[in-house]
Amino acid sequence: MPHLNEWLQFRPFIESKTLKKNGYFLQEGKICESIAFVNSGELIYFKFLKNGKESTADFAFKSQWVTDNRYVKMLREYPDVSQNVPLYHIANYLGIAPKSLSRILKEIFTRK
């Protein structure tokens, strides 16, 4: 978790939003231009199948960065993915803009 001073540097760029229960952070077919931090509750990643049923793909829980969480899971499962697959494909898989993925990567590697 970032230190308070780090948060204060980003404060001018942070916008707090509250999702209603069963609300959407991002809908299928849209490009994600932001990242989210789960302050409370949880987020469920799902998509609608051709038969109209939902397919749950992932979860994000309290105190997790949404796309950061999915990217880290993907790296655990496929450690060489970033060496073998162009970043714009990875961003597309995660449902985010390549620019957002670059910010996430910088955050992940800064933590190490």
HUWOCOR-V272221 format. One record per backbone hydrogen bond with DSSP energy under -0.5 kcal/mol. CO is the residue of the C=O (numbers start at 1). NH is the residue of the N-H. E is the energy in kcal/mol with one decimal. If there is no record, write none. Layout:
CO_NH_E + CO_NH_E
//
This chain:
3_6_-0.7 + 3_7_-1.8 + 4_8_-2.3 + 5_9_-1.3 + 6_10_-1.0 + 7_10_-0.7 + 7_11_-1.0 + 10_13_-2.2 + 10_14_-0.6 + 11_14_-1.3 + 17_19_-0.5 + 20_23_-2.8 + 27_30_-2.0 + 30_32_-0.5 + 31_33_-0.5 + 32_97_-2.0 + 36_66_-3.3 + 37_39_-1.0 + 38_63_-3.5 + 41_62_-0.7 + 43_60_-2.3 + 44_46_-0.6 + 45_57_-3.2 + 45_58_-1.3 + 47_55_-2.7 + 49_52_-2.2 + 53_49_-3.4 + 55_47_-1.8 + 58_45_-2.8 + 60_43_-3.0 + 61_64_-1.2 + 64_38_-2.9 + 65_69_-2.0 + 66_70_-1.4 + 67_71_-2.5 + 68_72_-2.6 + 69_73_-2.1 + 70_74_-2.2 + 71_75_-2.5 + 72_76_-2.1 + 73_77_-2.0 + 74_78_-3.3 + 78_81_-2.1 + 80_83_-1.4 + 80_84_-1.4 + 81_85_-2.4 + 86_89_-1.2 + 86_90_-1.6 + 87_91_-3.0 + 88_92_-1.8 + 89_93_-2.4 + 90_94_-2.2 + 91_95_-0.9 + 91_96_-2.7 + 92_95_-0.6 + 95_32_-0.9 + 97_100_-0.7 + 97_101_-1.8 + 98_102_-2.1 + 99_103_-1.7 + 100_104_-2.2 + 101_105_-2.9 + 102_106_-2.2 + 103_107_-2.2 + 104_108_-2.8 + 105_109_-2.7 + 106_110_-1.7 + 107_111_-1.5 + 108_112_-0.8
//
